[in-house]
């Protein structure tokens, strides 16, 4: 099934093949994500860390609406 996400992915893949394309796509459409796992018994020492660029972010519309009701 073709949807907007698949079309965007195809465009990003095409642009990435150009010189400087990876940097252009990541800086224009990417969100830099840093995930860390902290060990509380070790006084919050970082035990694992992942850095990557995410081009799509899925959010629950229902969860966002519910949050707005709680914190307008």
The first five atom37 places (N, CA, C, CB, O) and aatype in JSON, in Angstrom:
{
  "aatype": [20, 20, 20, 20, 20, 20, 20, 20, 20, 20, 20, 20, 20, 20, 20, 20, 20, 20, 20, 20, 20, 20, 20, 20, 20, 20, 20, 20, 20, 20, 20, 20, 20, 20, 20, 20, 20, 20, 20, 20, 20, 20, 20, 20, 20, 20, 20, 20, 20, 20, 20, 20, 20, 20, 20, 20, 20, 20, 20, 20, 20, 20, 20, 20, 20, 20, 20, 20, 20, 20, 20, 20],
  "atom_mask": [
    [1, 1, 1, 1, 1],
    [1, 1, 1, 1, 1],
    [1, 1, 1, 1, 1],
    [1, 1, 1, 1, 1],
    [1, 1, 1, 1, 1],
    [1, 1, 1, 1, 1],
    [1, 1, 1, 1, 1],
    [1, 1, 1, 1, 1],
    [1, 1, 1, 1, 1],
    [1, 1, 1, 1, 1],
    [1, 1, 1, 1, 1],
    [1, 1, 1, 1, 1],
    [1, 1, 1, 1, 1],
    [1, 1, 1, 1, 1],
    [1, 1, 1, 1, 1],
    [1, 1, 1, 1, 1],
    [1, 1, 1, 1, 1],
    [1, 1, 1, 1, 1],
    [1, 1, 1, 1, 1],
    [1, 1, 1, 1, 1],
    [1, 1, 1, 1, 1],
    [1, 1, 1, 1, 1],
    [1, 1, 1, 1, 1],
    [1, 1, 1, 1, 1],
    [1, 1, 1, 1, 1],
    [1, 1, 1, 1, 1],
    [1, 1, 1, 1, 1],
    [1, 1, 1, 1, 1],
    [1, 1, 1, 1, 1],
    [1, 1, 1, 1, 1],
    [1, 1, 1, 1, 1],
    [1, 1, 1, 1, 1],
    [1, 1, 1, 1, 1],
    [1, 1, 1, 1, 1],
    [1, 1, 1, 1, 1],
    [1, 1, 1, 1, 1],
    [1, 1, 1, 1, 1],
    [1, 1, 1, 1, 1],
    [1, 1, 1, 1, 1],
    [1, 1, 1, 1, 1],
    [1, 1, 1, 1, 1],
    [1, 1, 1, 1, 1],
    [1, 1, 1, 1, 1],
    [1, 1, 1, 1, 1],
    [1, 1, 1, 1, 1],
    [1, 1, 1, 1, 1],
    [1, 1, 1, 1, 1],
    [1, 1, 1, 1, 1],
    [1, 1, 1, 1, 1],
    [1, 1, 1, 1, 1],
    [1, 1, 1, 1, 1],
    [1, 1, 1, 1, 1],
    [1, 1, 1, 1, 1],
    [1, 1, 1, 1, 1],
    [1, 1, 1, 1, 1],
    [1, 1, 1, 1, 1],
    [1, 1, 1, 1, 1],
    [1, 1, 1, 1, 1],
    [1, 1, 1, 1, 1],
    [1, 1, 1, 1, 1],
    [1, 1, 1, 1, 1],
    [1, 1, 1, 1, 1],
    [1, 1, 1, 1, 1],
    [1, 1, 1, 1, 1],
    [1, 1, 1, 1, 1],
    [1, 1, 1, 1, 1],
    [1, 1, 1, 1, 1],
    [1, 1, 1, 1, 1],
    [1, 1, 1, 1, 1],
    [1, 1, 1, 1, 1],
    [1, 1, 1, 1, 1],
    [1, 1, 1, 1, 1]
  ],
  "atom_positions": [
    [[0.85, -1.17, 0.0], [0.0, 0.0, 0.0], [0.9, 1.24, 0.0], [-0.97, -0.01, 1.23], [1.81, 1.36, 0.82]],
    [[0.64, 2.15, -0.91], [1.41, 3.39, -0.99], [0.73, 4.45, -0.13], [1.54, 3.87, -2.46], [-0.47, 4.67, -0.24]],
    [[1.51, 5.1, 0.69], [0.98, 6.21, 1.49], [2.04, 7.31, 1.51], [0.62, 5.74, 2.95], [3.11, 7.18, 0.92]],
    [[1.72, 8.38, 2.2], [2.62, 9.54, 2.22], [3.99, 9.19, 2.78], [2.0, 10.67, 3.03], [5.0, 9.7, 2.3]],
    [[4.03, 8.32, 3.81], [5.32, 7.93, 4.39], [6.2, 7.19, 3.4], [5.09, 7.08, 5.6], [7.41, 7.41, 3.37]],
    [[5.6, 6.31, 2.6], [6.37, 5.57, 1.6], [6.87, 6.49, 0.49], [5.53, 4.44, 1.01], [7.99, 6.32, -0.01]],
    [[6.06, 7.46, 0.11], [6.48, 8.43, -0.91], [7.64, 9.27, -0.38], [5.3, 9.34, -1.33], [8.63, 9.49, -1.08]],
    [[7.52, 9.75, 0.87], [8.6, 10.55, 1.46], [9.88, 9.73, 1.55], [8.19, 11.06, 2.85], [10.97, 10.24, 1.28]],
    [[9.77, 8.46, 1.94], [10.94, 7.6, 2.02], [11.6, 7.45, 0.65], [10.55, 6.21, 2.59], [12.82, 7.48, 0.55]],
    [[10.81, 7.28, -0.38], [11.35, 7.16, -1.74], [12.07, 8.44, -2.16], [10.23, 6.84, -2.73], [13.14, 8.38, -2.77]],
    [[11.48, 9.58, -1.84], [12.13, 10.85, -2.17], [13.43, 11.0, -1.4], [11.19, 12.05, -1.87], [14.45, 11.37, -1.97]],
    [[13.41, 10.7, -0.09], [14.62, 10.79, 0.73], [15.71, 9.88, 0.17], [14.33, 10.43, 2.19], [16.86, 10.29, 0.07]],
    [[15.35, 8.65, -0.2], [16.33, 7.71, -0.75], [16.94, 8.23, -2.04], [15.68, 6.34, -0.99], [18.13, 8.07, -2.28]],
    [[16.12, 8.85, -2.89], [16.63, 9.41, -4.15], [17.58, 10.57, -3.89], [15.46, 9.87, -5.04], [18.63, 10.67, -4.52]],
    [[17.21, 11.46, -2.97], [18.05, 12.63, -2.67], [19.36, 12.18, -2.01], [17.29, 13.62, -1.75], [20.4, 12.78, -2.26]],
    [[19.31, 11.13, -1.18], [20.51, 10.63, -0.51], [21.58, 10.17, -1.5], [20.15, 9.49, 0.41], [22.77, 10.16, -1.18]],
    [[21.17, 9.79, -2.69], [22.13, 9.3, -3.68], [22.92, 10.44, -4.33], [21.41, 8.49, -4.75], [23.92, 10.19, -4.99]],
    [[22.47, 11.66, -4.16], [23.17, 12.81, -4.7], [24.35, 13.18, -3.8], [22.22, 14.02, -4.85], [24.33, 12.86, -2.61]],
    [[25.38, 13.84, -4.34], [26.48, 14.28, -3.5], [25.96, 15.23, -2.4], [27.57, 14.98, -4.35], [25.28, 16.22, -2.7]],
    [[26.27, 14.92, -1.16], [25.8, 15.72, -0.03], [24.35, 15.46, 0.33], [25.98, 17.17, -0.33], [23.8, 16.15, 1.19]],
    [[23.73, 14.5, -0.32], [22.32, 14.24, -0.11], [21.98, 13.73, 1.28], [21.84, 13.26, -1.11], [20.95, 14.1, 1.84]],
    [[22.84, 12.88, 1.84], [22.56, 12.33, 3.18], [22.5, 13.47, 4.19], [23.64, 11.3, 3.59], [21.58, 13.52, 5.01]],
    [[23.47, 14.36, 4.14], [23.5, 15.49, 5.07], [22.29, 16.4, 4.86], [24.81, 16.29, 4.91], [21.7, 16.88, 5.82]],
    [[21.94, 16.63, 3.61], [20.79, 17.49, 3.3], [19.5, 16.91, 3.87], [20.66, 17.68, 1.79], [18.72, 17.63, 4.5]],
    [[19.27, 15.61, 3.66], [18.04, 14.98, 4.15], [18.03, 14.97, 5.68], [17.91, 13.54, 3.61], [17.02, 15.31, 6.29]],
    [[19.15, 14.57, 6.29], [19.19, 14.49, 7.75], [19.01, 15.85, 8.42], [20.5, 13.88, 8.2], [18.29, 15.96, 9.41]],
    [[19.65, 16.88, 7.89], [19.56, 18.21, 8.5], [18.22, 18.88, 8.22], [20.68, 19.09, 7.99], [17.74, 19.66, 9.04]],
    [[17.6, 18.58, 7.08], [16.34, 19.23, 6.72], [15.11, 18.52, 7.29], [16.21, 19.32, 5.23], [14.15, 19.17, 7.7]],
    [[15.15, 17.18, 7.31], [13.96, 16.42, 7.67], [14.15, 15.49, 8.85], [13.5, 15.64, 6.5], [13.2, 14.83, 9.28]],
    [[15.36, 15.41, 9.36], [15.64, 14.46, 10.42], [15.53, 15.05, 11.81], [16.99, 13.89, 10.24], [15.63, 16.26, 12.01]],
    [[15.32, 14.16, 12.75], [15.32, 14.54, 14.16], [16.39, 13.69, 14.84], [13.89, 14.33, 14.83], [16.3, 12.46, 14.85]],
    [[17.4, 14.35, 15.4], [18.48, 13.62, 16.06], [17.97, 13.08, 17.39], [19.73, 14.54, 16.27], [17.5, 13.83, 18.24]],
    [[18.07, 11.76, 17.56], [17.58, 11.09, 18.75], [18.77, 10.54, 19.54], [16.59, 9.96, 18.38], [19.67, 9.93, 18.97]],
    [[18.76, 10.76, 20.83], [19.75, 10.17, 21.73], [18.97, 9.4, 22.79], [20.69, 11.26, 22.38], [18.19, 9.97, 23.55]],
    [[19.2, 8.09, 22.83], [18.56, 7.25, 23.84], [19.63, 6.77, 24.8], [17.82, 6.05, 23.19], [20.68, 6.28, 24.39]],
    [[19.35, 6.9, 26.09], [20.31, 6.47, 27.1], [19.61, 5.59, 28.12], [20.97, 7.69, 27.8], [18.45, 5.82, 28.48]],
    [[20.32, 4.58, 28.59], [19.83, 3.73, 29.68], [20.68, 4.06, 30.89], [19.91, 2.2, 29.31], [21.9, 3.91, 30.88]],
    [[20.02, 4.52, 31.94], [20.72, 4.9, 33.16], [20.56, 3.81, 34.21], [20.18, 6.24, 33.69], [19.49, 3.24, 34.37]],
    [[21.63, 3.54, 34.92], [21.62, 2.56, 35.99], [21.51, 3.31, 37.32], [22.92, 1.66, 35.96], [22.47, 3.95, 37.76]],
    [[20.34, 3.24, 37.95], [20.14, 3.95, 39.22], [21.05, 3.44, 40.33], [18.7, 3.84, 39.65], [21.62, 4.26, 41.05]],
    [[21.21, 2.12, 40.51], [22.11, 1.65, 41.57], [23.55, 2.14, 41.39], [22.09, 0.14, 41.62], [24.29, 2.27, 42.36]],
    [[23.94, 2.4, 40.14], [25.3, 2.89, 39.86], [25.33, 4.42, 39.82], [25.81, 2.33, 38.52], [26.2, 5.01, 39.19]],
    [[24.4, 5.05, 40.5], [24.3, 6.51, 40.55], [24.12, 7.11, 39.17], [25.54, 7.1, 41.22], [24.82, 8.05, 38.77]],
    [[23.16, 6.54, 38.43], [22.76, 7.03, 37.1], [23.88, 6.98, 36.06], [22.28, 8.44, 37.21], [23.93, 7.82, 35.16]],
    [[24.74, 6.02, 36.18], [25.76, 5.82, 35.14], [25.08, 5.37, 33.85], [26.83, 4.78, 35.59], [24.17, 4.54, 33.89]],
    [[25.51, 5.9, 32.71], [24.94, 5.51, 31.42], [25.51, 4.15, 31.04], [25.26, 6.58, 30.31], [26.72, 3.98, 30.91]],
    [[24.61, 3.17, 30.88], [25.06, 1.82, 30.53], [24.94, 1.54, 29.04], [24.26, 0.79, 31.31], [25.71, 0.74, 28.5]],
    [[24.0, 2.17, 28.37], [23.82, 2.01, 26.94], [23.44, 3.37, 26.35], [22.73, 0.92, 26.61], [22.76, 4.17, 27.0]],
    [[23.89, 3.62, 25.13], [23.49, 4.85, 24.46], [23.39, 4.6, 22.97], [24.5, 6.0, 24.76], [24.26, 3.96, 22.38]],
    [[22.32, 5.1, 22.36], [22.12, 5.01, 20.92], [21.89, 6.42, 20.39], [20.92, 4.08, 20.57], [21.06, 7.16, 20.92]],
    [[22.62, 6.79, 19.35], [22.43, 8.06, 18.65], [22.03, 7.73, 17.22], [23.72, 8.95, 18.69], [22.69, 6.93, 16.55]],
    [[20.95, 8.35, 16.74], [20.54, 8.13, 15.36], [19.64, 9.26, 14.91], [19.83, 6.77, 15.21], [19.2, 10.08, 15.71]],
    [[19.37, 9.29, 13.61], [18.48, 10.3, 13.04], [17.19, 9.59, 12.63], [19.15, 11.03, 11.81], [17.21, 8.6, 11.91]],
    [[16.08, 10.13, 13.1], [14.76, 9.58, 12.8], [14.08, 10.55, 11.83], [13.9, 9.38, 14.11], [14.05, 11.76, 12.07]],
    [[13.52, 10.02, 10.75], [12.86, 10.88, 9.77], [11.35, 10.9, 9.92], [13.22, 10.44, 8.37], [10.68, 11.76, 9.37]],
    [[10.83, 9.95, 10.67], [9.39, 9.9, 10.92], [9.16, 9.71, 12.4], [8.72, 8.75, 10.1], [9.89, 8.98, 13.07]],
    [[8.14, 10.37, 12.91], [7.8, 10.22, 14.32], [6.31, 9.94, 14.39], [8.2, 11.49, 15.15], [5.49, 10.76, 13.96]],
    [[5.97, 8.81, 14.93], [4.56, 8.44, 15.09], [4.1, 8.82, 16.49], [4.34, 6.92, 14.83], [4.72, 8.48, 17.49]],
    [[3.01, 9.53, 16.53], [2.44, 9.95, 17.81], [0.96, 9.58, 17.83], [2.64, 11.47, 18.05], [0.29, 9.63, 16.8]],
    [[0.48, 9.22, 18.97], [-0.93, 8.88, 19.13], [-1.74, 10.16, 19.27], [-1.14, 7.95, 20.36], [-1.54, 10.93, 20.21]],
    [[-2.64, 10.39, 18.33], [-3.49, 11.58, 18.4], [-4.38, 11.54, 19.63], [-4.34, 11.71, 17.12], [-4.63, 12.58, 20.25]],
    [[-4.86, 10.36, 19.99], [-5.7, 10.23, 21.17], [-4.93, 10.59, 22.43], [-6.25, 8.8, 21.28], [-5.45, 11.29, 23.3]],
    [[-3.69, 10.12, 22.54], [-2.87, 10.44, 23.71], [-2.61, 11.94, 23.79], [-1.55, 9.67, 23.66], [-2.62, 12.51, 24.88]],
    [[-2.36, 12.58, 22.65], [-2.11, 14.02, 22.67], [-3.37, 14.79, 23.08], [-1.62, 14.5, 21.29], [-3.28, 15.76, 23.84]],
    [[-4.53, 14.36, 22.58], [-5.79, 15.01, 22.99], [-6.03, 14.85, 24.48], [-6.98, 14.44, 22.2], [-6.42, 15.8, 25.16]],
    [[-5.81, 13.64, 24.99], [-6.0, 13.4, 26.42], [-5.05, 14.24, 27.25], [-5.8, 11.92, 26.74], [-5.44, 14.74, 28.31]],
    [[-3.81, 14.4, 26.8], [-2.85, 15.22, 27.52], [-3.27, 16.68, 27.53], [-1.46, 15.08, 26.89], [-3.08, 17.37, 28.54]],
    [[-3.85, 17.16, 26.44], [-4.34, 18.55, 26.4], [-5.47, 18.77, 27.38], [-4.79, 18.91, 25.0], [-5.61, 19.86, 27.94]],
    [[-6.29, 17.74, 27.59], [-7.37, 17.87, 28.57], [-6.83, 17.98, 29.98], [-8.31, 16.68, 28.49], [-7.39, 18.7, 30.81]],
    [[-5.73, 17.29, 30.26], [-5.14, 17.29, 31.6], [-4.34, 18.58, 31.81], [-4.25, 16.05, 31.8], [-4.41, 19.18, 32.88]],
    [[-3.57, 18.99, 30.81], [-2.7, 20.18, 30.91], [-3.01, 21.12, 29.76], [-1.18, 19.78, 30.89], [-2.3, 21.13, 28.76]],
    [[-4.07, 21.92, 29.88], [-4.47, 22.79, 28.75], [-3.45, 23.85, 28.42], [-5.77, 23.46, 29.04], [-3.65, 24.64, 27.5]]
  ]
}
